[in-house]
Amino acid sequence: MTPQLQQAIKLLQLSNLELASFVEQELERNPLLERDEQADRGPTAEPEAPAADTSQTATDTVLASGGAQASELDTDLSNVYSEDSRAELAGVQGLEPDASGWASLRGGAGGRFDDQEVDLEDVLTRDQTLRDHLTEQLQMAIHSPVERLIGAYLVDMTDEAGYLRGDLEHVAQRLGCALSAVESVLKAMQGFDPAGVMARTLKECLAIQLKERDRLDPFMMKLLDHLELVARRDFGGLMREIGVDQEDLVDMLADLKRCNPKPGLQFGSEPVQPVVPDVFVRETTDGSWAVELNSETLPRVLVNARYYAQVAKGATGKDKTYLTDCLNSANWLAKSLDQRARTILKVASEIVRQQDGFLAHGVEHLRPLNLRTIADAIEMHESTVSRVTANKYMATKRGVFELKYFFTSAIASVEGGEAHSAEAVRHRIKILIDAETAQEILSDDRIVELLRGAGIDIARRTVAKYREALRIPSSVQRRRLKANGA
């Protein structure tokens, strides 16, 4: 995998904020790159060609005279994920560059991409956020795609302290569903860990936690109705309002103090970033949908070929090589930015076509959808679609949604038949483990064999992931528990 392909992959999966930061760094490093200050910043139905193309004739002349390998800039980036092997992805870091002149960029100031790789240590030690934690539980607890989308909407309305901020009637109106459906999903999600999360008020938060501890009796409910007296430490008033003596009140207040008024703060938090949509979807007069890229999120750069021609005249040796490398790097960045925009638009347009029922009539008309359906429709690889839909947002009349919200996961059949939903596979794993005996504990490898015998093609690591998500111990731990009669 060439450094140019690494760059294309990297740019495709960046969010708009990460992309802006990346481009800023490249503008500082590469003397041949300039920001396009004159670019039109209004939304456009088609991504415009990069500003570098406007000076392509001059660039071609410079490349021809400078001896750079111009043909390498013509690589088709429309489907950079033709293979999705672990070996390919693992080879991104430390890969030796090819003969295109990128080798000198590793230590130079212009066009470095090797130091932009994600630090594995940072990934492994990053705290899990409340949003991540709730989303994982949502995937496990709720199977209906409709209810999942409602749940995802509610997760986005939850602040870092764990409180749900917003009006449920407004949510129902935006999503085009009944208020009872939103309330039902919220009730289920209020049972998520940590206890008290997604409450709308302090009273509700404390009530959820007390109920979990079996301490929510009528007297405790009266105490929660008078939290202002608790705050004022008006114990006499509390005893009169609740109808308990001092000893009982002390016990009740002790139970109350064991509750966490801000359950979400126990998770790692990230700086709150405003969600800026990458794509706008609006309804046209004829009832169809117009999909437009948000050009505010598309960095525009110019390749200053004239400056290159000027300084290259007197350059020799390493200086000449450095300038040529910078020109190659600048052209690749411009081309990659353009291809990234076109790929996002292509994927988003197909999602809108597949989910037009949701946009027109509401969440009840959300269709089952997976990555393969989109990939086949636009003739791209599934992994390309996967990267495009991560950290990209679509603004619709029903709200702003991450592109991945429109998908429901599925696992392929061994025989190539109808796919199995991930939820169904998790359920089957749970049934197999529930039925095991102390004499025959199923390992993850054995579960894989049984599932494949039932026509479900699944990897061992996926079985382990689902088992852990179900909070089921490993085979070694289960064997020990059953041996002890647990």
PEWO-V90154 format. One record per backbone hydrogen bond with DSSP energy under -1.0 kcal/mol. NH is the residue of the N-H (numbers start at 1). CO is the residue of the C=O. E is the energy in kcal/mol with one decimal. If there is no record, write none. Layout:
nh: <NH:NH>
co: <CO:CO>
e: <E:E>
//
This chain:
nh: <6:7:8:9:10:11:12:13:19:20:21:22:23:24:25:26:27:28:29:30:33:34:36:37:44:53:54:55:56:59:60:61:62:63:64:65:66:67:68:70:72:73:74:89:90:91:92:105:106:116:117:123:124:125:133:134:135:136:137:138:139:140:141:142:148:149:150:151:152:153:154:155:156:158:159:162:164:165:171:172:173:174:175:177:182:183:184:185:186:187:188:189:190:191:192:197:198:205:206:207:208:209:210:211:212:213:214:215:217:221:222:223:224:225:226:230:231:232:234:235:238:239:240:241:242:243:249:250:251:252:253:254:255:256:257:259:264:265:266:267:268:278:279:280:281:282:284:287:290:292:293:294:295:297:298:302:304:305:308:309:310:311:312:319:321:322:323:324:325:326:327:328:329:330:331:332:333:334:335:336:337:338:339:340:341:342:343:344:345:346:347:348:349:350:351:352:353:354:355:359:360:361:362:363:365:366:374:375:376:377:378:380:385:386:387:388:389:394:395:396:399:401:403:405:406:407:408:411:414:416:420:425:426:427:428:429:430:431:432:433:434:435:436:447:448:449:450:451:452:453:455:456:457:463:464:465:466:467:468:469:470:471:472:478:479:480:481:482:483:484:485:486>
co: <2:3:4:5:6:7:8:9:15:16:17:18:19:20:21:22:23:24:25:26:30:302:300:35:293:50:51:52:53:55:56:57:58:59:60:61:62:63:63:68:69:70:71:85:86:87:89:102:103:113:114:119:120:121:129:130:131:132:133:134:135:136:137:138:144:145:146:147:148:149:150:151:152:155:163:159:199:157:167:168:169:170:171:172:178:179:180:181:182:183:184:185:186:188:189:194:162:201:202:203:204:205:206:207:208:209:211:210:215:217:218:219:220:221:223:226:227:228:229:233:234:235:236:237:238:239:245:246:247:248:249:250:251:252:253:256:161:262:263:264:128:393:393:292:395:290:288:284:282:280:44:278:293:294:295:34:32:303:304:305:306:307:308:316:317:318:319:320:321:322:323:324:325:326:327:328:329:330:331:332:333:334:335:336:337:338:339:340:341:342:343:344:345:346:347:348:349:350:351:355:356:357:358:175:362:363:370:371:372:373:374:375:381:382:383:384:385:401:279:399:396:394:392:402:403:404:369:420:455:413:411:421:422:423:424:425:426:427:428:429:430:431:433:443:444:445:446:447:448:449:452:451:412:459:460:461:462:463:464:465:466:468:467:474:475:476:477:478:479:480:482:481>
e: <-2.2:-2.3:-2.1:-2.5:-2.6:-2.7:-2.0:-1.4:-2.7:-2.1:-1.9:-2.4:-2.7:-2.1:-1.8:-2.0:-2.4:-1.6:-1.8:-2.6:-1.5:-2.2:-2.3:-1.3:-1.4:-2.1:-1.4:-1.3:-1.8:-2.2:-3.1:-2.0:-2.3:-2.8:-2.4:-2.3:-2.4:-1.1:-1.1:-1.7:-1.3:-1.9:-1.6:-1.9:-3.1:-1.2:-1.4:-1.1:-1.2:-1.2:-1.2:-2.0:-2.4:-1.8:-2.3:-2.7:-2.4:-2.3:-1.7:-2.3:-2.1:-1.3:-2.9:-2.0:-2.4:-2.0:-1.9:-2.7:-2.9:-2.0:-2.1:-2.5:-1.8:-1.5:-2.7:-1.8:-2.4:-2.5:-1.7:-2.6:-2.2:-2.6:-2.6:-2.1:-1.3:-2.6:-2.2:-2.0:-2.5:-2.4:-1.8:-2.3:-1.9:-1.1:-1.8:-1.9:-3.4:-2.3:-2.6:-2.3:-2.2:-1.6:-2.6:-2.5:-1.8:-1.2:-1.5:-3.1:-1.4:-2.1:-1.8:-1.9:-2.2:-1.5:-1.2:-1.2:-2.4:-1.4:-2.5:-1.6:-2.0:-2.4:-1.9:-2.5:-2.8:-2.1:-2.1:-2.3:-1.8:-2.5:-2.7:-1.9:-2.1:-2.2:-2.2:-1.4:-2.6:-1.5:-1.1:-1.6:-1.5:-2.3:-1.7:-3.5:-2.5:-2.1:-2.8:-1.7:-3.2:-3.0:-2.0:-2.5:-1.1:-2.0:-1.2:-3.4:-2.9:-1.9:-1.6:-2.6:-1.9:-2.5:-2.4:-1.4:-2.1:-2.8:-2.3:-2.3:-2.5:-2.4:-2.1:-2.6:-2.8:-2.6:-2.4:-2.4:-2.3:-2.2:-2.4:-2.7:-2.5:-1.8:-2.4:-2.6:-2.0:-2.2:-2.4:-2.4:-2.2:-2.1:-2.5:-2.8:-2.3:-1.5:-2.2:-2.4:-2.0:-2.4:-2.4:-1.7:-2.2:-2.9:-1.5:-3.8:-1.9:-1.8:-1.3:-2.9:-3.0:-1.8:-2.0:-2.4:-1.7:-2.4:-2.1:-2.1:-2.1:-3.3:-3.0:-2.6:-1.5:-2.6:-2.5:-2.1:-1.4:-1.7:-3.8:-4.1:-2.0:-1.2:-3.6:-1.8:-2.5:-2.3:-2.0:-2.3:-2.2:-2.1:-2.3:-2.2:-2.5:-1.6:-1.0:-2.1:-2.0:-1.9:-2.3:-2.6:-2.6:-2.1:-1.4:-2.7:-1.6:-1.8:-2.4:-2.1:-2.6:-2.7:-2.4:-2.1:-1.8:-1.3:-2.4:-2.7:-2.3:-1.8:-2.4:-2.6:-1.9:-1.4:-1.2:-2.9>
//
